[in-house]
Amino acid sequence: MAFTEDLDAFVDVDEFAVSVIIGGTTGTGILDQNSDVTLGGEVVFIDYILTARTSFAGSLTYGDVITVGGSPYKVEMQPLRIDDGAFCRVPLVTTTLAANNITTLDSRRLVTLDGRYLITL
């Protein structure tokens, strides 16, 4: 006997998930925002990872822009399938960056990985 379950129950908006728009299609997912502190507590990195059904988000590719919880995000790499492949994790980056109170000792420009300048000091 095959075991079946309601996969939508795992990404129920009423409980803990957010609305996700990919192209013109709306679905749900779980947005994790894991923080990491480095450089002696001076820099905080935030990793954004969306967990969603593979049938909904599994075809995303690098550079795709999606809306998660009303905010735009860019796909950082292809989705990573979880366990049996019913769900996937999609690494994301924010499409807008803010640089406040950042200084360098040698007055260099701060540049993002995609080549955009944050600020020239």
Protein Blocks (a to p, Z undefined) as FASTA:
>chain_A
ZZdddfklmmgfklmpccddehjbccddddddddddeehhlaccddddddddfklmmmgc
ehiacdeehiacddfbdcddehjlmaccdddddfbdcdehiacfklpacddfkopafbdZ
Z
